[in-house]
Amino acid sequence: MRCPRCNTENDNRTVCSKCGYFLYRANEQNRKKMTKSQRAAEDAKTVGKRAGRIFKIVWIIVTIIVLSAWLVLGMVALTGLLGK
């Protein structure tokens, strides 16, 4: 790849060896084209991550509800024993 700043040829480097200019730019032209199976795998990873986050949140909420219910039932049982 030729540096646009100093016209030095840099082969496959991402930074110019002469002036230090960054040759790589994150745009559509610099990306590799993904196959359909690669896109499907990336989509599955994204969906899996989101589902995992949602599962964690639901798990925390259920745990809080169960622990709260046990606490309330324990308090009711304790007050029932003390009231007799």
Beta strands, then each sheet from edge to edge (+ up, - down):
end
